[in-house]
Amino acid sequence: MAPKASAPSPETVEQIELFKSIGLTQAKAAEAAKNAKSAGRLKDLIDRLDLVSKQLDEKQAVLFAALAAQSANLGEEEKGYAAGAILDGRLKSVDQVNAAAKYLEAHPLPVNDGDFDQQCGVGFSITPEELYTAVTGYITANAVAGWASLNTVLGQLKQTPELRWASPLELKNTVERAFLDSFGAKEAAKPKAKPKKEGNQKSSDADAAASSASTSANPRTVFEEGFLGKLHKPGGNPQIKPELREAHLAATGGAVWTRFPPEPNGFLHIGHSKAIFVNFGYAAHHGGKCYLRYDDTNPEAEEAVYFESILEMVRWLGFEPWKITYSSDYFEQLYDLAVELIRRDKAYICHCTGEEIHAHRGGDDGGPRTACVHRTRPVSESSQEFENMKNGKYKPGEAILRMKQDLVDGNPQMWDLIAYRVLLAPHHRTGDKWKIYPTYDFTHCLVDSFENISHSLCTTEFIASRVSYEWLCDALEVYKPRQSEYGRLNIQGTVMSKRKILALVKEGYVLGWDDPRLYTLIALRRRGVPPGAIRSFVSTLGVSTSPSNIELARFEQTVRSYLEGTAPRLLMVLKPLRVTIENLPEDYLHMVEKPLHPKVPELGTTKLPFTRTVYIDRDDFRLEDSPDYFRLAPGKTVGLFQAPAPITCTSYKTDPATGEVVELICRLEEGSAKKPKAFIQWVAEHAPSGSPVHVDETRIFHRLFKSDNPLAAVPDFKADVDPNSLEVIKGALVEVGFWDLAKRAYVDARRESQTRTEKALKENTGINAAEHDVGALDATPKVTSEQLVGKECVRFQGLRVGYFTLDSKDARVACLEEPEDAPCGRRQGDYIVLNRIVSLKEDSGKAA
């Protein structure tokens, strides 16, 4: 058994009280008294400068304790100079005080004030824009190679004179953002090497040395390994004519050009995050460019809201398009090439019905294929009929343009695919100009060609389409991009089909496309999942030709791990139970300072009141005690996180009607040397400080479906929906530090979004530059800073409860929209809605 700690001496107790009198907390005063020499120097400073009467704030008191600890080699005059710099506000951090002590040790009085200020960071300020410019300039000037250099670069930047006094957290975030912009998403984690057999020790050592050298000299990322690492070099895709390759390389400068080409007929889901990551990330990693191209060739299914949402999700995930384009930008060129294809006798007008085409292709039984009767019609006749289609002679289904491919080929994608069809629907950009619209099979490869795409990256369901993709480019003798296919991302226990999600929305199983139980990107954003966590998740999966069928638990663990190191921590009580501490007076008030994250001091601290009335979680109390139960029960003692002392339950009150416990009567065990076996969360009632923060709704999202494979349910996937997947808790309480945290998070997010948007608009001159036809129904999304900011940026860990965010749609928090320097707090009309992002662990039940 360890020896019991001896009680502090009367002299130490007296010193602690003295140190508390200048503003130090109990804990910091006790820490300052531990070292006799530095404690003596602090006492001397207090006496000589009469610091008790100065009414220091707590931060200044901490700075004087730091000065006492660092001033062993300073004379009285030098100490006095440093103390004056603290009192007049020039020195604001412990780091500055330490630098001041070192400076004064080397430069005794008289001191050059200007030199002192410069060396100690007095008056230092740097805007986010200036910080980003300094970081990217360093990366470029020092030829930084990639993510493997992150920690080295961060350490070196902290030592540069211009960034010596920058906020460590702001610097870290800026460096990570600059690396993302420069090198794409972070590399995937390396699998651990398998141990070698003892009989081959020599080979093992050699392999380890070679592996180590390779890793340090040339760290490989997800864009250099596996599927992506084997892709061709720009210009390596064969062409039907050599001049096509030369023209392509002249246009691109030999760089990687990719595109993300979504159909604007629905909201993106988590599977699309992989496509975004692959296309934007691969181009960025190789110093290339990536288009956001809307495949808007079906006006019957396209809506403006989808265009807006797609751009917003791409940018929210951390990527900026080089240009925003549309397949409809090229309708004239596509029409001209369709005419040319007919002229070359490689396309014809067909009047067959869908059933007839299906029969010609072998029908349901896969019988022999037969040619359409219109396949041999003269070129002049097909040309005239195509003109008739364009001019509105035919109704939908009465005429189509089909490519004349190869009916004996074993690939169905060569069985005379449709190139154009009649659609009598106005287009969002071209209005009523067109009566005919190109199909995906005709449009996609040609627009890739127009835009000089070097790598046409898509998922493996398009493997069969590669042959028709290449056939059409060669048939028209245009530049032919190389299509390469990777495995798509699927998440178990959910559905991502637009049709199925629409059914869930329409039939009321979910609250909309952004219901946080879904895995659409707008739903994940509303739930509070950070975009960096999604990038991390996709990156660690790697990219291969095999589909990724991932368990929900793995995704949630990635989110949990990401939040662990970034989310501040607040005390939170989901189901409050009132506690009255009977041996404290009615007006008792003790302000508790606690870190927002015990392992991330850069996040700072928060203060909260401890009073006679506090609230604990109802689950932390029970009437029946047992040897393996360590929380609160009648006669039992429990600790309160960061509170001055434990409490013991002496009695309780119940509701006469229900018998439910409604209040606990407890005693504060001040002076007790016995350490409690458990600590529980709490918040105090203190109206002057606005404590606690009352939460109107806390939404806990459980799995929407009961099984990992909802599609196997009978009669359909809706039978697998869990009716209890949404839990709403009324009346939760959060510590008052929530307000400052929320305001700071929202202000920081707005600043970053503004800086990033200005950079995107400045560097990507082609963004939003597409021409529109006169009279178009303009649904063109614009790049704005508002796309990146929502109330979901306010994230925190409710201690021992889970990770939470403000609901971006239903929460009303007026102070977030007030000026940056305005204090934040509850306003009339506010409605606080918190969403649980993820539990603290997969099994969210508390241990006893």
Sequence and secondary structure as in RCSB ss.txt:
>XXXX:A:sequence
MAPKASAPSPETVEQIELFKSIGLTQAKAAEAAKNAKSAGRLKDLIDRLDLVSKQLDEKQAVLFAALAAQSANLG
EEEKGYAAGAILDGRLKSVDQVNAAAKYLEAHPLPVNDGDFDQQCGVGFSITPEELYTAVTGYITANAVAGWASL
NTVLGQLKQTPELRWASPLELKNTVERAFLDSFGAKEAAKPKAKPKKEGNQKSSDADAAASSASTSANPRTVFEE
GFLGKLHKPGGNPQIKPELREAHLAATGGAVWTRFPPEPNGFLHIGHSKAIFVNFGYAAHHGGKCYLRYDDTNPE
AEEAVYFESILEMVRWLGFEPWKITYSSDYFEQLYDLAVELIRRDKAYICHCTGEEIHAHRGGDDGGPRTACVHR
TRPVSESSQEFENMKNGKYKPGEAILRMKQDLVDGNPQMWDLIAYRVLLAPHHRTGDKWKIYPTYDFTHCLVDSF
ENISHSLCTTEFIASRVSYEWLCDALEVYKPRQSEYGRLNIQGTVMSKRKILALVKEGYVLGWDDPRLYTLIALR
RRGVPPGAIRSFVSTLGVSTSPSNIELARFEQTVRSYLEGTAPRLLMVLKPLRVTIENLPEDYLHMVEKPLHPKV
PELGTTKLPFTRTVYIDRDDFRLEDSPDYFRLAPGKTVGLFQAPAPITCTSYKTDPATGEVVELICRLEEGSAKK
PKAFIQWVAEHAPSGSPVHVDETRIFHRLFKSDNPLAAVPDFKADVDPNSLEVIKGALVEVGFWDLAKRAYVDAR
RESQTRTEKALKENTGINAAEHDVGALDATPKVTSEQLVGKECVRFQGLRVGYFTLDSKDARVACLEEPEDAPCG
RRQGDYIVLNRIVSLKEDSGKAA
>XXXX:A:secstr
         HHHHHHHHHHHHTT  HHHHHHHHHSHHHHHHHHHHHHHHTGGGGT  HHHHHHHHHHHHH TT  
HHHHHHHHHHHHTTS  SHHHHHHHHHHHHHS SS  HHHHHHHTTTT    HHHHHHHHHHHHHHTT  SGGGH
HHHHHHHHHSGGGTTS HHHHHHHHHHHHHHHH S            GGGHHHHHHHHHHHHHHHHHS   TTTS
HHHHTS  TT S  SSHHHHHHHHHHHTT  EEEE   SSS  BHHHHHHHHHHHHHHHHTT EEEEEE    TT
T  HHHHHHHHHHHHHTT   SEEEEGGGGHHHHHHHHHHHHHTTSEEEE   HHHHHHHTTTTTT      TTT
TS HHHHHHHHHHHHTT S TTS EEEE   TTSS GGGS  EEEEE    BTTTBTS SEEE HHHHHHHHHHH
TT SEEEEEGGGTTTHHHHHHHHHHHT    EEEEE  EEETTS   HHHHHHHHHTTSSSSTT TTS BHHHHH
HHT  HHHHHHHHHHH   SS EEE HHHHHHHHHHHHHTTS EE EESSEEEEEETTS TT EEEEEEES TT 
GGG EEEEEEESEEEEEGGGB SS  TT  SB TT EEEETT SS EEEEEEEE TTT  EEEEEEEE TT    
 S EE EEE BGGGTBSEEESEEEEE  SBSSS GGGSSS GGGGB TTSEEEE SEEE TTHHHHHHHHHHHHH
HHHHHHHHHHHHH TTTT     TT         GGGG  GGG EEEETTTEEEEE TTT B GGGGS TTS   
  TT B EEEEEE SSSS     
